[in-house]
């Protein structure tokens, strides 16, 4: 076996495998660097052992991406989780739910209520978004589906705990409190949420559920919100 072929084989390692990340398709170099940050370079000190320069000698090495720095989980994630937990405690229902735990189903449930994602998430990061929604939202920033959902068959009914066609946090709160698995009599499984509380609670949830973590209110600000003193 020629020595150059042996060298190539030795260079094939797990660290040298190039991965294709579909969510980065269409991004410019500047946008990619905005996601990953500037590359960490290790410049090579060349030792000239001959009078001729070798074009095969690299000028620098690029360290691999530290994914823990790219995909950070921190206080912002906790605040989002707090909002979802508060909603479920107050209503007995999950705020966002998907039929089969599919990522796209969750994203559909989220954007129906919170509206169009910020860029580049809307145009590029969510790979299948174009299958569900048009590029532009409406005048209120709400998503516009490509097609209307077909009506339910006449023999199918929806339980009143379901917020049908909900397009906002207020809509999601409108069905009130439902404790379906409580074992309580039917007449006490449901309670309305006062309109005034719906307005105030939706305001708190909206501030905790802003898409960009840096735009969410702090835990201290949340505890000072009017809803906690109603």
C-alpha positions in Angstrom: 0.0 0.0 0.0 1.4 3.4 -0.9 2.5 5.5 2.1 0.2 8.4 1.0 -2.9 6.1 1.1 -1.9 4.9 4.6 -1.7 8.5 5.8 -5.2 9.3 4.5 -6.6 6.2 6.3 -4.9 7.2 9.6 -6.5 10.7 9.3 -10.0 9.3 9.2 -11.2 9.6 12.8 -14.4 10.4 14.5 -13.2 14.0 15.1 -12.6 14.5 11.4 -16.1 13.7 10.3 -18.0 16.7 8.9 -21.6 17.0 10.1 -24.3 18.6 8.2 -26.7 20.7 10.3 -29.8 21.4 8.3 -30.9 24.3 10.5 -27.9 26.3 9.3 -28.9 26.1 5.6 -29.2 29.5 4.0 -27.3 31.4 6.7 -24.5 33.7 5.7 -21.0 33.3 7.1 -21.7 36.2 9.5 -25.0 34.6 10.7 -23.2 31.3 11.3 -20.5 33.0 13.3 -23.3 34.7 15.2 -24.5 31.3 16.3 -21.2 29.6 17.0 -19.0 32.6 17.8 -15.6 33.4 16.2 -13.5 30.2 15.6 -10.8 29.5 18.1 -7.5 29.3 16.1 -4.1 27.8 17.0 -1.5 29.3 14.8 1.3 27.1 13.7 4.9 28.1 14.2 6.6 26.8 11.1 10.2 25.6 11.3 11.9 26.1 7.9 13.9 23.0 7.3 14.5 23.7 3.6 15.0 26.6 1.3 11.7 26.0 -0.3 8.3 26.6 1.3 5.9 23.7 1.4 2.3 24.7 0.4 1.0 21.7 2.3 1.9 23.1 5.7 -1.1 24.7 7.4 -1.1 28.2 8.8 -3.4 27.3 11.8 -5.7 24.7 13.3 -9.3 25.3 14.2 -10.5 23.9 17.5 -13.9 22.1 17.4 -17.1 23.9 18.5 -17.9 23.7 22.2 -21.5 22.8 22.0 -22.1 23.5 25.7 -21.3 27.1 24.9 -23.6 27.2 21.8 -26.7 25.5 23.3 -26.8 26.9 26.8 -29.4 25.9 29.4 -29.7 28.4 32.2 -32.0 30.8 33.9 -33.9 31.7 30.7 -35.0 28.0 30.4 -36.0 28.0 34.0 -38.2 31.0 33.5 -39.9 29.4 30.5 -40.5 26.3 32.6 -41.9 28.4 35.4 -44.5 30.0 33.1 -45.6 26.6 31.8 -45.8 25.2 35.4 -47.8 28.2 36.7 -50.3 27.8 33.8 -50.8 24.1 34.6 -51.2 24.7 38.3 -53.8 27.4 37.8 -55.8 25.7 35.0 -55.2 22.0 35.5 -54.1 21.9 31.8 -50.8 21.9 30.0 -50.0 25.2 28.2 -48.3 23.5 25.2 -48.9 19.8 24.4 -48.3 17.6 21.4 -50.0 14.4 20.4 -46.9 12.2 20.1 -44.1 14.4 21.6 -42.9 15.4 18.2 -40.7 18.5 18.1 -42.6 20.0 15.1 -45.9 19.5 16.9 -44.6 21.3 19.9 -43.3 24.2 17.8 -46.7 24.4 16.1 -48.4 24.6 19.5 -46.1 27.3 20.7 -46.2 29.6 17.6 -50.0 29.4 17.5 -50.1 31.1 20.8 -46.9 33.2 20.9 -46.7 34.2 17.2 -43.9 34.3 14.7 -40.4 33.2 15.9 -37.6 35.8 15.6 -35.0 35.4 12.9 -33.2 33.3 11.9 -35.3 30.8 13.8 -38.4 31.5 11.6 -36.7 31.4 8.2 -33.9 28.9 8.7 -33.6 27.2 12.1 -37.0 25.5 12.1 -36.5 23.3 9.1 -40.1 22.3 8.5 -41.7 25.6 9.3 -42.5 26.3 5.6 -44.7 23.2 5.6 -47.0 24.7 8.1 -46.9 28.5 7.9 -46.4 31.3 5.5 -43.3 33.4 5.6 -45.1 36.5 6.9 -47.3 36.8 9.9 -50.4 39.0 10.2 -50.5 42.5 11.5 -50.4 41.3 15.1 -47.4 39.0 14.4 -49.5 35.9 14.5 -48.7 32.9 12.3 -50.7 32.3 9.1 -51.2 28.7 8.1 -50.9 27.6 4.5 -54.3 25.9 4.8 -57.2 26.0 7.2 -57.8 23.0 9.3 -60.7 20.9 8.1 -63.9 21.0 10.2 -64.5 18.1 12.6 -66.9 15.4 11.6 -70.5 16.0 12.9 -70.2 13.1 15.3 -67.0 14.4 16.9 -67.3 16.9 19.8 -64.5 18.8 21.7 -64.4 18.9 25.4 -65.0 22.4 26.8 -61.6 22.3 28.5 -60.0 22.6 25.1 -59.3 26.2 24.0 -60.4 25.8 20.4 -58.6 27.9 17.8 -56.6 29.7 20.5 -54.3 32.4 19.2 -53.1 34.0 22.4 -52.5 33.3 26.1 -55.8 34.9 26.9 -57.5 32.4 24.6 -55.7 29.6 26.4 -56.9 30.8 29.8 -60.5 31.3 28.6 -61.8 27.7 29.3 -60.9 28.2 33.0 -59.9 25.6 35.5 -60.4 21.9 34.7 -59.4 19.1 36.9 -60.3 16.1 34.7 -58.5 13.4 36.7 -59.4 14.7 40.2 -62.1 12.2 41.0 -64.4 15.1 41.9 -68.0 15.2 40.9 -68.6 16.7 37.4 -70.2 19.9 38.7 -67.0 20.8 40.7 -64.4 19.8 38.1 -64.6 23.2 36.5 -64.3 26.8 37.6 -64.1 30.0 35.6 -61.1 32.3 35.9 -62.2 36.0 36.3 -61.7 38.2 33.3 -59.5 40.6 35.3 -57.2 37.7 36.4 -57.0 36.4 32.8 -55.7 39.8 31.7 -53.1 40.0 34.5 -52.0 36.4 34.3 -51.6 36.5 30.6 -49.4 39.5 31.0 -47.1 37.7 33.4 -47.0 34.6 31.2 -46.2 36.6 28.2 -43.2 38.3 29.9 -41.9 34.9 31.0 -42.4 33.3 27.5 -40.6 35.8 25.3 -38.7 33.9 22.7 -35.3 35.3 23.4 -34.1 34.5 26.9 -32.5 37.9 27.4 -36.0 39.5 26.8 -37.7 37.6 29.6 -38.3 39.3 33.0 -36.2 38.1 35.9 -37.4 35.8 38.6 -37.4 38.8 41.0 -39.5 40.9 38.6 -41.9 37.9 38.2 -42.4 37.6 41.9 -43.2 41.4 42.0 -45.9 41.0 39.4 -49.4 42.0 40.2 -50.8 38.5 39.6 -49.1 37.2 42.8 -51.0 39.8 44.9 -54.5 39.3 43.4 
